[in-house]
Amino acid sequence: CIGCSSCANSCPYEAIRMVEVRTKHGTPVADAVTGQPILKATKCDLCQEQLGGPACQRACPHDALRRVDMSDLPSLAAWTDRR
């Protein structure tokens, strides 16, 4: 996520939200140049353990949402190399 908000603005289900990045103490992290809070995309993960994966991932008609385990490097590389 580069904080561009494209996914949140494009999701017809409003399932993705932009939230402020915070330090471990809860203080918002601001851009050094603009002073604006840094935003990242997030979504709930309450159903990630369902058979078949998260409901929003299955329902997205554009295949734009994918839950990826960032520690599983082969899986992550395969996903980023898809065409």
mmCIF file of the N, C-alpha and C atoms, coordinates in Angstrom:
data_MODEL
# 
_entry.id   MODEL 
# 
loop_
_atom_site.group_PDB 
_atom_site.id 
_atom_site.type_symbol 
_atom_site.label_atom_id 
_atom_site.label_alt_id 
_atom_site.label_comp_id 
_atom_site.label_asym_id 
_atom_site.label_entity_id 
_atom_site.label_seq_id 
_atom_site.pdbx_PDB_ins_code 
_atom_site.Cartn_x 
_atom_site.Cartn_y 
_atom_site.Cartn_z 
_atom_site.occupancy 
_atom_site.B_iso_or_equiv 
_atom_site.pdbx_formal_charge 
_atom_site.auth_seq_id 
_atom_site.auth_comp_id 
_atom_site.auth_asym_id 
_atom_site.auth_atom_id 
_atom_site.pdbx_PDB_model_num 
ATOM 1   N N  . CYS A 1 1  ? 0.840   -1.189  0.000   1.00 0.00 ? 1  CYS A N  1 
ATOM 2   C CA . CYS A 1 1  ? 0.000   0.000   0.000   1.00 0.00 ? 1  CYS A CA 1 
ATOM 3   C C  . CYS A 1 1  ? 0.877   1.242   0.000   1.00 0.00 ? 1  CYS A C  1 
ATOM 4   N N  . ILE A 1 2  ? 0.614   2.114   -0.957  1.00 0.00 ? 2  ILE A N  1 
ATOM 5   C CA . ILE A 1 2  ? 1.359   3.366   -1.035  1.00 0.00 ? 2  ILE A CA 1 
ATOM 6   C C  . ILE A 1 2  ? 0.515   4.548   -0.562  1.00 0.00 ? 2  ILE A C  1 
ATOM 7   N N  . GLY A 1 3  ? -0.693  4.257   -0.081  1.00 0.00 ? 3  GLY A N  1 
ATOM 8   C CA . GLY A 1 3  ? -1.545  5.304   0.471   1.00 0.00 ? 3  GLY A CA 1 
ATOM 9   C C  . GLY A 1 3  ? -2.269  6.160   -0.550  1.00 0.00 ? 3  GLY A C  1 
ATOM 10  N N  . CYS A 1 4  ? -2.425  5.653   -1.776  1.00 0.00 ? 4  CYS A N  1 
ATOM 11  C CA . CYS A 1 4  ? -3.040  6.456   -2.838  1.00 0.00 ? 4  CYS A CA 1 
ATOM 12  C C  . CYS A 1 4  ? -4.565  6.508   -2.757  1.00 0.00 ? 4  CYS A C  1 
ATOM 13  N N  . SER A 1 5  ? -5.191  5.617   -2.009  1.00 0.00 ? 5  SER A N  1 
ATOM 14  C CA . SER A 1 5  ? -6.644  5.548   -1.812  1.00 0.00 ? 5  SER A CA 1 
ATOM 15  C C  . SER A 1 5  ? -7.418  5.017   -3.014  1.00 0.00 ? 5  SER A C  1 
ATOM 16  N N  . SER A 1 6  ? -6.741  4.588   -4.070  1.00 0.00 ? 6  SER A N  1 
ATOM 17  C CA . SER A 1 6  ? -7.446  4.096   -5.259  1.00 0.00 ? 6  SER A CA 1 
ATOM 18  C C  . SER A 1 6  ? -8.356  2.922   -4.941  1.00 0.00 ? 6  SER A C  1 
ATOM 19  N N  . CYS A 1 7  ? -7.874  1.980   -4.145  1.00 0.00 ? 7  CYS A N  1 
ATOM 20  C CA . CYS A 1 7  ? -8.684  0.809   -3.834  1.00 0.00 ? 7  CYS A CA 1 
ATOM 21  C C  . CYS A 1 7  ? -9.924  1.199   -3.032  1.00 0.00 ? 7  CYS A C  1 
ATOM 22  N N  . ALA A 1 8  ? -9.748  2.046   -2.036  1.00 0.00 ? 8  ALA A N  1 
ATOM 23  C CA . ALA A 1 8  ? -10.869 2.474   -1.196  1.00 0.00 ? 8  ALA A CA 1 
ATOM 24  C C  . ALA A 1 8  ? -11.885 3.272   -2.012  1.00 0.00 ? 8  ALA A C  1 
ATOM 25  N N  . ASN A 1 9  ? -11.407 4.111   -2.894  1.00 0.00 ? 9  ASN A N  1 
ATOM 26  C CA . ASN A 1 9  ? -12.316 4.917   -3.710  1.00 0.00 ? 9  ASN A CA 1 
ATOM 27  C C  . ASN A 1 9  ? -13.031 4.082   -4.756  1.00 0.00 ? 9  ASN A C  1 
ATOM 28  N N  . SER A 1 10 ? -12.421 2.986   -5.190  1.00 0.00 ? 10 SER A N  1 
ATOM 29  C CA . SER A 1 10 ? -12.988 2.170   -6.258  1.00 0.00 ? 10 SER A CA 1 
ATOM 30  C C  . SER A 1 10 ? -13.886 1.043   -5.777  1.00 0.00 ? 10 SER A C  1 
ATOM 31  N N  . CYS A 1 11 ? -13.774 0.654   -4.529  1.00 0.00 ? 11 CYS A N  1 
ATOM 32  C CA . CYS A 1 11 ? -14.555 -0.480  -4.031  1.00 0.00 ? 11 CYS A CA 1 
ATOM 33  C C  . CYS A 1 11 ? -16.030 -0.106  -3.928  1.00 0.00 ? 11 CYS A C  1 
ATOM 34  N N  . PRO A 1 12 ? -16.888 -0.767  -4.701  1.00 0.00 ? 12 PRO A N  1 
ATOM 35  C CA . PRO A 1 12 ? -18.311 -0.425  -4.662  1.00 0.00 ? 12 PRO A CA 1 
ATOM 36  C C  . PRO A 1 12 ? -18.992 -0.840  -3.361  1.00 0.00 ? 12 PRO A C  1 
ATOM 37  N N  . TYR A 1 13 ? -18.321 -1.662  -2.557  1.00 0.00 ? 13 TYR A N  1 
ATOM 38  C CA . TYR A 1 13 ? -18.905 -2.150  -1.311  1.00 0.00 ? 13 TYR A CA 1 
ATOM 39  C C  . TYR A 1 13 ? -18.420 -1.369  -0.095  1.00 0.00 ? 13 TYR A C  1 
ATOM 40  N N  . GLU A 1 14 ? -17.536 -0.408  -0.317  1.00 0.00 ? 14 GLU A N  1 
ATOM 41  C CA . GLU A 1 14 ? -16.953 0.387   0.764   1.00 0.00 ? 14 GLU A CA 1 
ATOM 42  C C  . GLU A 1 14 ? -16.335 -0.523  1.826   1.00 0.00 ? 14 GLU A C  1 
ATOM 43  N N  . ALA A 1 15 ? -15.695 -1.616  1.374   1.00 0.00 ? 15 ALA A N  1 
ATOM 44  C CA . ALA A 1 15 ? -15.099 -2.587  2.289   1.00 0.00 ? 15 ALA A CA 1 
ATOM 45  C C  . ALA A 1 15 ? -13.677 -2.203  2.691   1.00 0.00 ? 15 ALA A C  1 
ATOM 46  N N  . ILE A 1 16 ? -13.087 -1.255  1.971   1.00 0.00 ? 16 ILE A N  1 
ATOM 47  C CA . ILE A 1 16 ? -11.716 -0.839  2.253   1.00 0.00 ? 16 ILE A CA 1 
ATOM 48  C C  . ILE A 1 16 ? -11.754 0.592   2.763   1.00 0.00 ? 16 ILE A C  1 
ATOM 49  N N  . ARG A 1 17 ? -11.033 0.845   3.836   1.00 0.00 ? 17 ARG A N  1 
ATOM 50  C CA . ARG A 1 17 ? -10.988 2.183   4.416   1.00 0.00 ? 17 ARG A CA 1 
ATOM 51  C C  . ARG A 1 17 ? -9.541  2.633   4.532   1.00 0.00 ? 17 ARG A C  1 
ATOM 52  N N  . MET A 1 18 ? -9.343  3.930   4.477   1.00 0.00 ? 18 MET A N  1 
ATOM 53  C CA . MET A 1 18 ? -8.023  4.510   4.679   1.00 0.00 ? 18 MET A CA 1 
ATOM 54  C C  . MET A 1 18 ? -7.933  4.946   6.139   1.00 0.00 ? 18 MET A C  1 
ATOM 55  N N  . VAL A 1 19 ? -6.876  4.520   6.806   1.00 0.00 ? 19 VAL A N  1 
ATOM 56  C CA . VAL A 1 19 ? -6.693  4.854   8.217   1.00 0.00 ? 19 VAL A CA 1 
ATOM 57  C C  . VAL A 1 19 ? -5.307  5.450   8.430   1.00 0.00 ? 19 VAL A C  1 
ATOM 58  N N  . GLU A 1 20 ? -5.191  6.256   9.466   1.00 0.00 ? 20 GLU A N  1 
ATOM 59  C CA . GLU A 1 20 ? -3.906  6.854   9.796   1.00 0.00 ? 20 GLU A CA 1 
ATOM 60  C C  . GLU A 1 20 ? -2.953  5.807   10.344  1.00 0.00 ? 20 GLU A C  1 
ATOM 61  N N  . VAL A 1 21 ? -1.718  5.862   9.889   1.00 0.00 ? 21 VAL A N  1 
ATOM 62  C CA . VAL A 1 21 ? -0.672  5.020   10.467  1.00 0.00 ? 21 VAL A CA 1 
ATOM 63  C C  . VAL A 1 21 ? -0.316  5.621   11.815  1.00 0.00 ? 21 VAL A C  1 
ATOM 64  N N  . ARG A 1 22 ? -0.169  4.778   12.822  1.00 0.00 ? 22 ARG A N  1 
ATOM 65  C CA . ARG A 1 22 ? 0.133   5.265   14.175  1.00 0.00 ? 22 ARG A CA 1 
ATOM 66  C C  . ARG A 1 22 ? 1.355   4.548   14.741  1.00 0.00 ? 22 ARG A C  1 
ATOM 67  N N  . THR A 1 23 ? 2.034   5.222   15.641  1.00 0.00 ? 23 THR A N  1 
ATOM 68  C CA . THR A 1 23 ? 3.156   4.610   16.342  1.00 0.00 ? 23 THR A CA 1 
ATOM 69  C C  . THR A 1 23 ? 2.619   3.613   17.349  1.00 0.00 ? 23 THR A C  1 
ATOM 70  N N  . LYS A 1 24 ? 3.494   2.859   17.981  1.00 0.00 ? 24 LYS A N  1 
ATOM 71  C CA . LYS A 1 24 ? 3.038   1.895   18.977  1.00 0.00 ? 24 LYS A CA 1 
ATOM 72  C C  . LYS A 1 24 ? 2.416   2.578   20.184  1.00 0.00 ? 24 LYS A C  1 
ATOM 73  N N  . HIS A 1 25 ? 2.617   3.885   20.314  1.00 0.00 ? 25 HIS A N  1 
ATOM 74  C CA . HIS A 1 25 ? 2.017   4.653   21.413  1.00 0.00 ? 25 HIS A CA 1 
ATOM 75  C C  . HIS A 1 25 ? 0.699   5.312   20.994  1.00 0.00 ? 25 HIS A C  1 
ATOM 76  N N  . GLY A 1 26 ? 0.293   5.108   19.727  1.00 0.00 ? 26 GLY A N  1 
ATOM 77  C CA . GLY A 1 26 ? -0.979  5.634   19.259  1.00 0.00 ? 26 GLY A CA 1 
ATOM 78  C C  . GLY A 1 26 ? -0.917  7.018   18.623  1.00 0.00 ? 26 GLY A C  1 
ATOM 79  N N  . THR A 1 27 ? 0.281   7.564   18.487  1.00 0.00 ? 27 THR A N  1 
ATOM 80  C CA . THR A 1 27 ? 0.440   8.879   17.871  1.00 0.00 ? 27 THR A CA 1 
ATOM 81  C C  . THR A 1 27 ? 0.421   8.757   16.357  1.00 0.00 ? 27 THR A C  1 
ATOM 82  N N  . PRO A 1 28 ? -0.375  9.570   15.649  1.00 0.00 ? 28 PRO A N  1 
ATOM 83  C CA . PRO A 1 28 ? -0.389  9.512   14.179  1.00 0.00 ? 28 PRO A CA 1 
ATOM 84  C C  . PRO A 1 28 ? 0.994   9.848   13.609  1.00 0.00 ? 28 PRO A C  1 
ATOM 85  N N  . VAL A 1 29 ? 1.364   9.124   12.556  1.00 0.00 ? 29 VAL A N  1 
ATOM 86  C CA . VAL A 1 29 ? 2.623   9.372   11.858  1.00 0.00 ? 29 VAL A CA 1 
ATOM 87  C C  . VAL A 1 29 ? 2.324   10.358  10.734  1.00 0.00 ? 29 VAL A C  1 
ATOM 88  N N  . ALA A 1 30 ? 3.102   11.433  10.667  1.00 0.00 ? 30 ALA A N  1 
ATOM 89  C CA . ALA A 1 30 ? 2.876   12.470  9.658   1.00 0.00 ? 30 ALA A CA 1 
ATOM 90  C C  . ALA A 1 30 ? 3.993   12.473  8.623   1.00 0.00 ? 30 ALA A C  1 
ATOM 91  N N  . ASP A 1 31 ? 3.646   12.868  7.413   1.00 0.00 ? 31 ASP A N  1 
ATOM 92  C CA . ASP A 1 31 ? 4.623   13.043  6.349   1.00 0.00 ? 31 ASP A CA 1 
ATOM 93  C C  . ASP A 1 31 ? 5.557   14.186  6.732   1.00 0.00 ? 31 ASP A C  1 
ATOM 94  N N  . ALA A 1 32 ? 6.855   13.980  6.588   1.00 0.00 ? 32 ALA A N  1 
ATOM 95  C CA . ALA A 1 32 ? 7.845   14.985  6.995   1.00 0.00 ? 32 ALA A CA 1 
ATOM 96  C C  . ALA A 1 32 ? 7.748   16.257  6.166   1.00 0.00 ? 32 ALA A C  1 
ATOM 97  N N  . VAL A 1 33 ? 7.333   16.158  4.920   1.00 0.00 ? 33 VAL A N  1 
ATOM 98  C CA . VAL A 1 33 ? 7.271   17.326  4.039   1.00 0.00 ? 33 VAL A CA 1 
ATOM 99  C C  . VAL A 1 33 ? 5.960   18.089  4.192   1.00 0.00 ? 33 VAL A C  1 
ATOM 100 N N  . THR A 1 34 ? 4.834   17.353  4.121   1.00 0.00 ? 34 THR A N  1 
ATOM 101 C CA . THR A 1 34 ? 3.533   18.020  4.127   1.00 0.00 ? 34 THR A CA 1 
ATOM 102 C C  . THR A 1 34 ? 2.940   18.186  5.517   1.00 0.00 ? 34 THR A C  1 
ATOM 103 N N  . GLY A 1 35 ? 3.375   17.350  6.455   1.00 0.00 ? 35 GLY A N  1 
ATOM 104 C CA . GLY A 1 35 ? 2.806   17.391  7.792   1.00 0.00 ? 35 GLY A CA 1 
ATOM 105 C C  . GLY A 1 35 ? 1.468   16.686  7.893   1.00 0.00 ? 35 GLY A C  1 
ATOM 106 N N  . GLN A 1 36 ? 0.984   16.130  6.771   1.00 0.00 ? 36 GLN A N  1 
ATOM 107 C CA . GLN A 1 36 ? -0.298  15.425  6.747   1.00 0.00 ? 36 GLN A CA 1 
ATOM 108 C C  . GLN A 1 36 ? -0.115  14.002  7.286   1.00 0.00 ? 36 GLN A C  1 
ATOM 109 N N  . PRO A 1 37 ? -1.150  13.449  7.923   1.00 0.00 ? 37 PRO A N  1 
ATOM 110 C CA . PRO A 1 37 ? -1.056  12.067  8.407   1.00 0.00 ? 37 PRO A CA 1 
ATOM 111 C C  . PRO A 1 37 ? -0.848  11.101  7.239   1.00 0.00 ? 37 PRO A C  1 
ATOM 112 N N  . ILE A 1 38 ? -0.053  10.065  7.463   1.00 0.00 ? 38 ILE A N  1 
ATOM 113 C CA . ILE A 1 38 ? 0.158   9.026   6.460   1.00 0.00 ? 38 ILE A CA 1 
ATOM 114 C C  . ILE A 1 38 ? -0.991  8.034   6.576   1.00 0.00 ? 38 ILE A C  1 
ATOM 115 N N  . LEU A 1 39 ? -1.634  7.743   5.453   1.00 0.00 ? 39 LEU A N  1 
ATOM 116 C CA . LEU A 1 39 ? -2.782  6.844   5.417   1.00 0.00 ? 39 LEU A CA 1 
ATOM 117 C C  . LEU A 1 39 ? -2.417  5.540   4.721   1.00 0.00 ? 39 LEU A C  1 
ATOM 118 N N  . LYS A 1 40 ? -3.017  4.444   5.187   1.00 0.00 ? 40 LYS A N  1 
ATOM 119 C CA . LYS A 1 40 ? -2.857  3.133   4.574   1.00 0.00 ? 40 LYS A CA 1 
ATOM 120 C C  . LYS A 1 40 ? -4.224  2.472   4.478   1.00 0.00 ? 40 LYS A C  1 
ATOM 121 N N  . ALA A 1 41 ? -4.379  1.608   3.477   1.00 0.00 ? 41 ALA A N  1 
ATOM 122 C CA . ALA A 1 41 ? -5.635  0.892   3.288   1.00 0.00 ? 41 ALA A CA 1 
ATOM 123 C C  . ALA A 1 41 ? -5.754  -0.230  4.310   1.00 0.00 ? 41 ALA A C  1 
ATOM 124 N N  . THR A 1 42 ? -6.966  -0.435  4.784   1.00 0.00 ? 42 THR A N  1 
ATOM 125 C CA . THR A 1 42 ? -7.231  -1.531  5.710   1.00 0.00 ? 42 THR A CA 1 
ATOM 126 C C  . THR A 1 42 ? -8.645  -2.051  5.472   1.00 0.00 ? 42 THR A C  1 
ATOM 127 N N  . LYS A 1 43 ? -8.884  -3.232  5.935   1.00 0.00 ? 43 LYS A N  1 
ATOM 128 C CA . LYS A 1 43 ? -10.215 -3.827  5.888   1.00 0.00 ? 43 LYS A CA 1 
ATOM 129 C C  . LYS A 1 43 ? -10.335 -4.731  7.098   1.00 0.00 ? 43 LYS A C  1 
ATOM 130 N N  . CYS A 1 44 ? -11.530 -5.142  7.398   1.00 0.00 ? 44 CYS A N  1 
ATOM 131 C CA . CYS A 1 44 ? -11.702 -6.040  8.539   1.00 0.00 ? 44 CYS A CA 1 
ATOM 132 C C  . CYS A 1 44 ? -11.109 -7.403  8.201   1.00 0.00 ? 44 CYS A C  1 
ATOM 133 N N  . ASP A 1 45 ? -10.833 -8.207  9.197   1.00 0.00 ? 45 ASP A N  1 
ATOM 134 C CA . ASP A 1 45 ? -10.355 -9.564  8.961   1.00 0.00 ? 45 ASP A CA 1 
ATOM 135 C C  . ASP A 1 45 ? -11.134 -10.561 9.820   1.00 0.00 ? 45 ASP A C  1 
ATOM 136 N N  . LEU A 1 46 ? -12.375 -10.222 10.094  1.00 0.00 ? 46 LEU A N  1 
ATOM 137 C CA . LEU A 1 46 ? -13.177 -11.055 10.982  1.00 0.00 ? 46 LEU A CA 1 
ATOM 138 C C  . LEU A 1 46 ? -13.558 -12.391 10.373  1.00 0.00 ? 46 LEU A C  1 
ATOM 139 N N  . CYS A 1 47 ? -13.470 -12.515 9.062   1.00 0.00 ? 47 CYS A N  1 
ATOM 140 C CA . CYS A 1 47 ? -13.862 -13.779 8.446   1.00 0.00 ? 47 CYS A CA 1 
ATOM 141 C C  . CYS A 1 47 ? -12.702 -14.428 7.704   1.00 0.00 ? 47 CYS A C  1 
ATOM 142 N N  . GLN A 1 48 ? -11.484 -14.067 8.000   1.00 0.00 ? 48 GLN A N  1 
ATOM 143 C CA . GLN A 1 48 ? -10.346 -14.601 7.246   1.00 0.00 ? 48 GLN A CA 1 
ATOM 144 C C  . GLN A 1 48 ? -10.166 -16.104 7.395   1.00 0.00 ? 48 GLN A C  1 
ATOM 145 N N  . GLU A 1 49 ? -10.699 -16.686 8.449   1.00 0.00 ? 49 GLU A N  1 
ATOM 146 C CA . GLU A 1 49 ? -10.535 -18.128 8.671   1.00 0.00 ? 49 GLU A CA 1 
ATOM 147 C C  . GLU A 1 49 ? -11.641 -18.959 8.025   1.00 0.00 ? 49 GLU A C  1 
ATOM 148 N N  . GLN A 1 50 ? -12.572 -18.329 7.328   1.00 0.00 ? 50 GLN A N  1 
ATOM 149 C CA . GLN A 1 50 ? -13.650 -19.072 6.675   1.00 0.00 ? 50 GLN A CA 1 
ATOM 150 C C  . GLN A 1 50 ? -13.099 -19.990 5.601   1.00 0.00 ? 50 GLN A C  1 
ATOM 151 N N  . LEU A 1 51 ? -13.782 -21.097 5.381   1.00 0.00 ? 51 LEU A N  1 
ATOM 152 C CA . LEU A 1 51 ? -13.426 -21.939 4.244   1.00 0.00 ? 51 LEU A CA 1 
ATOM 153 C C  . LEU A 1 51 ? -13.624 -21.132 2.980   1.00 0.00 ? 51 LEU A C  1 
ATOM 154 N N  . GLY A 1 52 ? -12.671 -21.145 2.101   1.00 0.00 ? 52 GLY A N  1 
ATOM 155 C CA . GLY A 1 52 ? -12.769 -20.361 0.877   1.00 0.00 ? 52 GLY A CA 1 
ATOM 156 C C  . GLY A 1 52 ? -12.196 -18.970 1.024   1.00 0.00 ? 52 GLY A C  1 
ATOM 157 N N  . GLY A 1 53 ? -11.757 -18.599 2.207   1.00 0.00 ? 53 GLY A N  1 
ATOM 158 C CA . GLY A 1 53 ? -11.139 -17.294 2.407   1.00 0.00 ? 53 GLY A CA 1 
ATOM 159 C C  . GLY A 1 53 ? -12.141 -16.223 2.775   1.00 0.00 ? 53 GLY A C  1 
ATOM 160 N N  . PRO A 1 54 ? -11.674 -14.981 2.909   1.00 0.00 ? 54 PRO A N  1 
ATOM 161 C CA . PRO A 1 54 ? -12.534 -13.866 3.309   1.00 0.00 ? 54 PRO A CA 1 
ATOM 162 C C  . PRO A 1 54 ? -13.683 -13.637 2.318   1.00 0.00 ? 54 PRO A C  1 
ATOM 163 N N  . ALA A 1 55 ? -14.847 -13.321 2.841   1.00 0.00 ? 55 ALA A N  1 
ATOM 164 C CA . ALA A 1 55 ? -16.030 -13.120 2.009   1.00 0.00 ? 55 ALA A CA 1 
ATOM 165 C C  . ALA A 1 55 ? -15.834 -11.983 1.011   1.00 0.00 ? 55 ALA A C  1 
ATOM 166 N N  . CYS A 1 56 ? -15.176 -10.912 1.406   1.00 0.00 ? 56 CYS A N  1 
ATOM 167 C CA . CYS A 1 56 ? -14.998 -9.785  0.494   1.00 0.00 ? 56 CYS A CA 1 
ATOM 168 C C  . CYS A 1 56 ? -14.095 -10.163 -0.681  1.00 0.00 ? 56 CYS A C  1 
ATOM 169 N N  . GLN A 1 57 ? -13.084 -10.988 -0.418  1.00 0.00 ? 57 GLN A N  1 
ATOM 170 C CA . GLN A 1 57 ? -12.185 -11.432 -1.492  1.00 0.00 ? 57 GLN A CA 1 
ATOM 171 C C  . GLN A 1 57 ? -12.958 -12.273 -2.499  1.00 0.00 ? 57 GLN A C  1 
ATOM 172 N N  . ARG A 1 58 ? -13.803 -13.184 -2.004  1.00 0.00 ? 58 ARG A N  1 
ATOM 173 C CA . ARG A 1 58 ? -14.607 -14.019 -2.906  1.00 0.00 ? 58 ARG A CA 1 
ATOM 174 C C  . ARG A 1 58 ? -15.629 -13.188 -3.668  1.00 0.00 ? 58 ARG A C  1 
ATOM 175 N N  . ALA A 1 59 ? -16.162 -12.144 -3.034  1.00 0.00 ? 59 ALA A N  1 
ATOM 176 C CA . ALA A 1 59 ? -17.233 -11.360 -3.644  1.00 0.00 ? 59 ALA A CA 1 
ATOM 177 C C  . ALA A 1 59 ? -16.738 -10.288 -4.607  1.00 0.00 ? 59 ALA A C  1 
ATOM 178 N N  . CYS A 1 60 ? -15.470 -9.907  -4.524  1.00 0.00 ? 60 CYS A N  1 
ATOM 179 C CA . CYS A 1 60 ? -14.972 -8.816  -5.365  1.00 0.00 ? 60 CYS A CA 1 
ATOM 180 C C  . CYS A 1 60 ? -15.024 -9.229  -6.833  1.00 0.00 ? 60 CYS A C  1 
ATOM 181 N N  . PRO A 1 61 ? -15.844 -8.549  -7.649  1.00 0.00 ? 61 PRO A N  1 
ATOM 182 C CA . PRO A 1 61 ? -15.992 -8.940  -9.044  1.00 0.00 ? 61 PRO A CA 1 
ATOM 183 C C  . PRO A 1 61 ? -14.773 -8.596  -9.897  1.00 0.00 ? 61 PRO A C  1 
ATOM 184 N N  . HIS A 1 62 ? -13.843 -7.856  -9.350  1.00 0.00 ? 62 HIS A N  1 
ATOM 185 C CA . HIS A 1 62 ? -12.675 -7.418  -10.117 1.00 0.00 ? 62 HIS A CA 1 
ATOM 186 C C  . HIS A 1 62 ? -11.409 -8.157  -9.729  1.00 0.00 ? 62 HIS A C  1 
ATOM 187 N N  . ASP A 1 63 ? -11.504 -9.098  -8.778  1.00 0.00 ? 63 ASP A N  1 
ATOM 188 C CA . ASP A 1 63 ? -10.346 -9.829  -8.273  1.00 0.00 ? 63 ASP A CA 1 
ATOM 189 C C  . ASP A 1 63 ? -9.250  -8.863  -7.811  1.00 0.00 ? 63 ASP A C  1 
ATOM 190 N N  . ALA A 1 64 ? -9.675  -7.764  -7.221  1.00 0.00 ? 64 ALA A N  1 
ATOM 191 C CA . ALA A 1 64 ? -8.740  -6.717  -6.811  1.00 0.00 ? 64 ALA A CA 1 
ATOM 192 C C  . ALA A 1 64 ? -8.246  -6.893  -5.383  1.00 0.00 ? 64 ALA A C  1 
ATOM 193 N N  . LEU A 1 65 ? -8.916  -7.718  -4.617  1.00 0.00 ? 65 LEU A N  1 
ATOM 194 C CA . LEU A 1 65 ? -8.561  -7.879  -3.211  1.00 0.00 ? 65 LEU A CA 1 
ATOM 195 C C  . LEU A 1 65 ? -8.004  -9.265  -2.992  1.00 0.00 ? 65 LEU A C  1 
ATOM 196 N N  . ARG A 1 66 ? -6.842  -9.335  -2.381  1.00 0.00 ? 66 ARG A N  1 
ATOM 197 C CA . ARG A 1 66 ? -6.224  -10.621 -2.103  1.00 0.00 ? 66 ARG A CA 1 
ATOM 198 C C  . ARG A 1 66 ? -5.523  -10.543 -0.759  1.00 0.00 ? 66 ARG A C  1 
ATOM 199 N N  . ARG A 1 67 ? -5.843  -11.464 0.152   1.00 0.00 ? 67 ARG A N  1 
ATOM 200 C CA . ARG A 1 67 ? -5.147  -11.540 1.435   1.00 0.00 ? 67 ARG A CA 1 
ATOM 201 C C  . ARG A 1 67 ? -3.882  -12.336 1.194   1.00 0.00 ? 67 ARG A C  1 
ATOM 202 N N  . VAL A 1 68 ? -2.746  -11.771 1.554   1.00 0.00 ? 68 VAL A N  1 
ATOM 203 C CA . VAL A 1 68 ? -1.463  -12.421 1.317   1.00 0.00 ? 68 VAL A CA 1 
ATOM 204 C C  . VAL A 1 68 ? -0.680  -12.427 2.620   1.00 0.00 ? 68 VAL A C  1 
ATOM 205 N N  . ASP A 1 69 ? -0.109  -13.578 2.949   1.00 0.00 ? 69 ASP A N  1 
ATOM 206 C CA . ASP A 1 69 ? 0.757   -13.695 4.121   1.00 0.00 ? 69 ASP A CA 1 
ATOM 207 C C  . ASP A 1 69 ? 2.117   -13.133 3.721   1.00 0.00 ? 69 ASP A C  1 
ATOM 208 N N  . MET A 1 70 ? 2.469   -11.976 4.250   1.00 0.00 ? 70 MET A N  1 
ATOM 209 C CA . MET A 1 70 ? 3.704   -11.304 3.859   1.00 0.00 ? 70 MET A CA 1 
ATOM 210 C C  . MET A 1 70 ? 4.951   -12.091 4.269   1.00 0.00 ? 70 MET A C  1 
ATOM 211 N N  . SER A 1 71 ? 4.819   -13.071 5.159   1.00 0.00 ? 71 SER A N  1 
ATOM 212 C CA . SER A 1 71 ? 5.975   -13.871 5.545   1.00 0.00 ? 71 SER A CA 1 
ATOM 213 C C  . SER A 1 71 ? 6.163   -15.085 4.629   1.00 0.00 ? 71 SER A C  1 
ATOM 214 N N  . ASP A 1 72 ? 5.182   -15.371 3.781   1.00 0.00 ? 72 ASP A N  1 
ATOM 215 C CA . ASP A 1 72 ? 5.272   -16.483 2.836   1.00 0.00 ? 72 ASP A CA 1 
ATOM 216 C C  . ASP A 1 72 ? 5.799   -15.928 1.513   1.00 0.00 ? 72 ASP A C  1 
ATOM 217 N N  . LEU A 1 73 ? 7.116   -15.802 1.398   1.00 0.00 ? 73 LEU A N  1 
ATOM 218 C CA . LEU A 1 73 ? 7.725   -15.140 0.241   1.00 0.00 ? 73 LEU A CA 1 
ATOM 219 C C  . LEU A 1 73 ? 7.424   -15.802 -1.100  1.00 0.00 ? 73 LEU A C  1 
ATOM 220 N N  . PRO A 1 74 ? 7.434   -17.133 -1.234  1.00 0.00 ? 74 PRO A N  1 
ATOM 221 C CA . PRO A 1 74 ? 7.094   -17.721 -2.534  1.00 0.00 ? 74 PRO A CA 1 
ATOM 222 C C  . PRO A 1 74 ? 5.666   -17.375 -2.973  1.00 0.00 ? 74 PRO A C  1 
ATOM 223 N N  . SER A 1 75 ? 4.732   -17.423 -2.032  1.00 0.00 ? 75 SER A N  1 
ATOM 224 C CA . SER A 1 75 ? 3.348   -17.087 -2.350  1.00 0.00 ? 75 SER A CA 1 
ATOM 225 C C  . SER A 1 75 ? 3.217   -15.610 -2.723  1.00 0.00 ? 75 SER A C  1 
ATOM 226 N N  . LEU A 1 76 ? 3.895   -14.757 -1.987  1.00 0.00 ? 76 LEU A N  1 
ATOM 227 C CA . LEU A 1 76 ? 3.870   -13.322 -2.265  1.00 0.00 ? 76 LEU A CA 1 
ATOM 228 C C  . LEU A 1 76 ? 4.473   -13.032 -3.637  1.00 0.00 ? 76 LEU A C  1 
ATOM 229 N N  . ALA A 1 77 ? 5.587   -13.670 -3.968  1.00 0.00 ? 77 ALA A N  1 
ATOM 230 C CA . ALA A 1 77 ? 6.231   -13.461 -5.268  1.00 0.00 ? 77 ALA A CA 1 
ATOM 231 C C  . ALA A 1 77 ? 5.323   -13.935 -6.401  1.00 0.00 ? 77 ALA A C  1 
ATOM 232 N N  . ALA A 1 78 ? 4.655   -15.080 -6.213  1.00 0.00 ? 78 ALA A N  1 
ATOM 233 C CA . ALA A 1 78 ? 3.745   -15.582 -7.230  1.00 0.00 ? 78 ALA A CA 1 
ATOM 234 C C  . ALA A 1 78 ? 2.591   -14.622 -7.455  1.00 0.00 ? 78 ALA A C  1 
ATOM 235 N N  . TRP A 1 79 ? 2.067   -14.042 -6.369  1.00 0.00 ? 79 TRP A N  1 
ATOM 236 C CA . TRP A 1 79 ? 0.948   -13.109 -6.497  1.00 0.00 ? 79 TRP A CA 1 
ATOM 237 C C  . TRP A 1 79 ? 1.383   -11.824 -7.210  1.00 0.00 ? 79 TRP A C  1 
ATOM 238 N N  . THR A 1 80 ? 2.551   -11.298 -6.872  1.00 0.00 ? 80 THR A N  1 
ATOM 239 C CA . THR A 1 80 ? 2.994   -10.046 -7.499  1.00 0.00 ? 80 THR A CA 1 
ATOM 240 C C  . THR A 1 80 ? 3.405   -10.247 -8.955  1.00 0.00 ? 80 THR A C  1 
ATOM 241 N N  . ASP A 1 81 ? 3.755   -11.496 -9.341  1.00 0.00 ? 81 ASP A N  1 
ATOM 242 C CA . ASP A 1 81 ? 4.156   -11.771 -10.721 1.00 0.00 ? 81 ASP A CA 1 
ATOM 243 C C  . ASP A 1 81 ? 3.003   -12.194 -11.613 1.00 0.00 ? 81 ASP A C  1 
ATOM 244 N N  . ARG A 1 82 ? 1.772   -12.207 -11.075 1.00 0.00 ? 82 ARG A N  1 
ATOM 245 C CA . ARG A 1 82 ? 0.626   -12.643 -11.889 1.00 0.00 ? 82 ARG A CA 1 
ATOM 246 C C  . ARG A 1 82 ? 0.398   -11.673 -13.042 1.00 0.00 ? 82 ARG A C  1 
ATOM 247 N N  . ARG A 1 83 ? -0.158  -12.182 -14.076 1.00 0.00 ? 83 ARG A N  1 
ATOM 248 C CA . ARG A 1 83 ? -0.429  -11.322 -15.248 1.00 0.00 ? 83 ARG A CA 1 
ATOM 249 C C  . ARG A 1 83 ? -1.813  -11.565 -15.764 1.00 0.00 ? 83 ARG A C  1 
# 
